[in-house]
Amino acid sequence: MLSFPCETAVWRTLPAIRSALARALIARNMSQRQIAELLATTEATISHYRKGKRGVAVDLKPDILKAIEQLADQLVTQSVPIEKLRERICVLCNKATETAVVC
């Protein structure tokens, strides 16, 4: 069945990015509650990301993972404004969707 790139992004790529970002923030000692608020989701979703139950349908390329790690560092040190988070995630999602390896 035909699917559009935006469907892949919404159902697979974006959750993979959010999952990687959540795990990166957890590694930097941010609480699940803080991450849930930051990503506008629930603590249960963050728990699923942490446990690998969600956000695993796409293998993100090393350059995307590196950018996610950098974004996590910037969020923790507050060197990137929260208002820019949506824009930064959109850029990552667009780039990842172009090169996604869908399981």
ABEGO torsion letter per residue (X at the ends): XBBBAAAAAAAAAAAAAAAAAAAAAAAAGBBAAAAAAAAGBBAAAAAAAAAGABGAABBBBAAAAAAAAAAAAAAAAGABBAAAAAAAAAAAAAAAAAABBBX
